Amino acid sequence: MIQGTGSHVGKSVIVAGLCRALKRRGMTVAPFKPQNMSNNAAVAVDGGEIGRAQALQARAAGLEPSVHMNPVLLKPETDRGAQVVVQGRRWGTLAAADYGRHKQTLLPKVLESFTHLSSEADIVLVEGAGSPAEVNLRTGDIANMGFAKAAAVPVILVGDIDRGGVIASLVGTHAVLSVDDRALVHGFLINRFRGDPSLFDGGLEAITSATGWPSYGVIPWFDGAARLPAEDVLGLKGDHPTTSPGDIVIAVPALQRIANFDDLDPLRQEPGVSVVIVQPGEAIPCEATLILLPGSKATIADLAFLRAQGWDIDIGAHHRRGGRVLGLCGGYQMLGQSIADPGGVEGPAGTVAGLRLLDVATVLGGDKATDRVTGRTVADKIPVSGYEIHIGRTDGPDRSRPLFELDGRTDGATSPDGLVAGTYLHGIFAGDPYRHQFLTALGARNNDLRYEALVDATLDNLADHLERHVAIDGLLSLARAL
């Protein structure tokens, strides 16, 4: 089990790299995260939702993603509450304090999924969540030491030296852990080192002297991590790429509950395309060719947040200038005439006005759609594939101009002037033919990126990186048989 001294220390990427490295050694490897908190979800092969990081790790391992790889997924809807997804299906919505009282009841499901994966794999690589040093959350824990103890899994701690204070973070974690939890830790890794690793030899000695834990490696900074799909919204903070003359500028308002923002990853890798994440308090840039409204975990609340930033005014002005607007899932719902939530699915029951750039209306409710889909564009018959994760139905006159044909049904809507469109499909830009056609229509040149090949090549490079700098054989020697 790979745990971290804090969030965003690189646990997910390290597990992905180890999955690919062990797969190349001929092992069947399964990734597993007992509890994840993210609004960036993927649809598993067996239906249902899991964290995006586990889908990437499954890909690295050469497996289809399964709901058992992330049996508990928390999708924040407010600052104090989240939707709880158990083995891929919506289980309920709980306030943080209520979840703290309920989480131990989910441990049997977590262990059931872990056992299922263990029966089919040579090795299971487990990823922790946050940090075990958050001892105030230890009671009933299923994400870190609580799971490690219940499953008797050895733990390796990861510290991020790029943040500073890595010695204190590892030694401090040792200090606050109970004696029993401390005994589960068998060593540590230092991640994101820049410069000559030998300069940190004294640091390794200091950590080992204070904790008794051995080092299993110092991992240099891996530039390729930026080319892998990100799960944490922190990766979008302050993202202001340098634009060059002739670039296609795609502006994306950073919604408070932005979801499935990995839709942006293929666009961000394209040469000649600048994806500008517009932060709260900033104006949407006038030079934008396209404004892309992303998915949202709380559409009505995020629509209010969008208006509070004045982005509705910017979007309207952009459209009047002849600019293009595309909404994905929650962003699609926002573009319509209204959004109704009669059952209080996302918050207080009621109806709000949309941005009124599409003549459609949305009613939230019903069963949650979590499906993988394939199809083609209506206009040019270009193949597309993606996935749906949404609650609600959108209808109206502009649905007579859909974007996609999907197994006998249509999806999406387009305004009469062709400048505004929306779709419920996520993941459509990962497919090269559709992305290239879409960007060419915006005026892009030489957009010949092969995105899926780029991701796989990056995973191979990551595996090479870890083989050079991590004592993988030593980690394997720690694994216990079930």
C-alpha positions, 0 to 999 in steps of 0.5 A, spaced: 500 500 500 502 506 497 500 512 502 502 519 502 504 524 508 499 529 504 495 529 499 497 531 492 504 528 493 504 523 487 501 517 490 496 516 484 502 517 479 507 512 482 502 506 483 500 507 475 508 507 474 508 501 478 502 497 475 506 498 468 512 496 470 510 490 473 505 488 467 511 489 463 515 483 468 509 479 466 505 480 472 497 481 473 497 487 477 490 490 479 490 497 482 485 499 488 483 505 492 479 503 498 476 510 498 477 516 493 474 523 493 474 526 487 469 529 482 473 526 476 470 520 475 470 514 470 465 509 468 467 502 469 467 496 464 462 493 469 458 499 469 458 504 475 463 510 477 470 510 480 475 515 480 479 517 474 486 515 477 484 508 478 482 508 471 488 510 469 492 505 473 488 500 470 490 502 463 497 502 466 496 494 468 493 492 461 486 491 465 479 494 464 477 499 469 472 495 475 468 498 480 472 494 485 478 498 484 475 504 487 469 501 492 468 507 495 468 514 491 466 521 495 463 526 490 463 533 493 457 537 492 458 542 497 463 544 502 460 540 507 457 534 504 458 529 498 455 524 494 457 517 496 458 512 491 459 504 493 461 499 488 460 504 482 453 506 484 450 512 488 449 510 495 446 516 498 448 523 500 451 525 507 454 531 510 462 530 512 460 529 519 455 524 518 459 520 513 464 520 519 459 516 523 457 511 517 464 510 513 466 504 518 459 500 515 462 500 508 469 496 510 465 490 509 464 492 501 471 495 501 474 488 503 469 484 499 472 488 493 479 487 495 478 480 496 475 480 489 481 483 485 486 479 489 483 472 487 484 475 480 491 478 480 498 476 482 499 482 486 494 488 488 497 495 489 493 499 494 493 507 494 491 511 500 488 517 500 490 524 504 495 522 509 495 517 515 497 523 519 490 526 520 489 522 526 483 525 528 480 521 522 483 515 524 477 512 528 473 508 523 478 509 517 477 505 511 482 509 507 489 509 510 491 505 516 484 502 518 484 499 511 491 497 512 490 494 518 484 490 516 487 487 510 494 486 513 497 490 508 504 493 508 505 500 507 510 504 504 510 512 505 511 517 500 514 524 501 514 530 496 520 533 497 518 539 492 514 542 497 519 542 502 519 540 509 519 532 507 524 530 513 519 533 517 513 530 514 515 523 514 518 524 521 512 527 523 508 522 521 512 517 524 511 521 531 503 521 530 501 514 528 500 509 534 504 504 535 500 499 531 499 503 525 507 505 525 508 497 525 505 497 518 509 502 515 515 498 512 519 504 509 518 510 505 519 513 498 522 521 496 518 523 490 519 529 485 527 530 487 530 536 483 538 536 482 543 531 484 540 525 489 546 524 492 545 531 496 540 528 500 543 522 502 544 526 509 536 527 509 535 519 508 539 518 514 536 523 518 529 520 516 531 512 517 535 514 524 528 518 527 523 512 524 527 506 523 524 506 516 528 504 510 528 508 504 526 504 497 528 510 493 529 517 491 524 519 485 527 525 480 522 529 478 518 526 472 516 531 467 511 526 463 506 526 469 503 533 466 501 528 460 497 523 464 490 525 465 489 528 472 484 527 477 485 532 482 482 539 481 489 542 484 492 541 477 488 546 474 489 552 479 493 557 476 493 554 469 495 560 464 499 557 458 503 562 454 499 563 448 502 564 441 500 568 435 495 563 431 493 559 437 486 557 438 484 559 445 479 555 449 477 558 455 474 554 461 471 557 467 473 554 473 467 552 476 467 551 484 464 543 483 467 542 476 467 535 474 470 530 469 475 535 467 480 530 464 475 532 458 480 537 457 487 533 457 487 531 450 486 539 448 491 541 453 496 536 449 495 539 442 500 544 439 497 550 437 491 550 442 491 554 449 487 551 454 486 557 459 483 555 465 479 562 468 480 562 475 474 566 480 475 573 479 478 573 472 474 575 466 474 570 460 479 572 455 476 576 449 481 572 444 478 566 446 475 562 440 471 557 444 468 558 451 467 551 454 463 550 460 465 543 463 461 538 467 459 540 474 457 536 480 452 541 482 449 544 476 445 549 479 450 551 485 455 552 479 451 556 475 450 561 481 457 561 482 458 562 474 453 568 475 457 571 481 463 571 477 460 575 471 462 570 467 455 569 464 456 577 461 462 574 458 459 568 455 453 573 452 458 578 449 463 572 446 457 569 443 454 576 440 461 577 437 460 570 433 464 566 438 463 559 439 460 556 446 460 548 448 457 545 454 459 538 456 454 535 461 453 540 467 455 545 462 450 543 457 444 543 462 447 551 464 446 553 456 439 551 456 433 555 458 432 553 465 434 547 470 429 544 474 430 540 480 423 538 483 426 532 488 432 536 490 437 531 487 442 536 488 440 541 493 434 545 495 428 543 490 426 549 485 427 551 478 432 556 475 433 560 469 439 558 464 444 562 460 438 561 455 443 560 449 440 553 447 432 552 446 432 546 451 430 545 458 433 540 463 429 536 469 434 533 474 432 526 477 431 519 475 436 514 475 443 516 474 446 514 467 453 511 468 454 508 461 460 507 456 458 509 449 460 509 442 457 512 435 458 518 430 457 525 429 451 527 425 454 531 420 460 528 418 459 521 420 466 521 424 466 516 429 466 518 437 466 514 443 466 516 450 461 516 457 455 518 460 455 520 468 449 524 469 442 525 472 436 528 468 433 529 462 434 535 457 429 536 451 427 542 447 427 545 440 434 545 439 435 537 440 432 537 433 439 539 431 443 533 435 451 532 435 451 525 435 448 518 433 449 513 439 446 506 438 439 508 435 438 515 439 441 522 439 445 526 443 446 533 444 443 540 441 445 546 437 443 553 436 440 555 429 446 559 428 451 553 429 455 557 434 452 554 441 452 546 442 451 542 448 452 534 449 452 529 455 458 525 452 465 526 456 471 523 453 470 525 446 476 529 445 480 523 447 479 520 440 483 523 435 478 523 429 473 527 432 478 532 436 482 533 429 475 535 426 473 539 431 479 543 432 480 544 424 473 547 425 475 552 430 481 554 425 487 550 428 493 547 424 497 541 424 493 538 429 495 531 428 496 529 435 495 521 437 493 522 444 492 515 446 499 513 443 501 519 447 498 516 454 501 509 453 508 512 451 508 516 457 506 510 462 512 506 459 517 512 460 514 512 467 515 505 468 522 506 466 523 512 470 521 508 476 525 502 474 531 506 475 530 509 481 525 505 486 527 498 489 521 495 486 524 488 487 524 490 495 517 492 494 515 486 491 519 482 497 514 486 502 508 483 499 504 478 503 500 472 500 492 472 501 
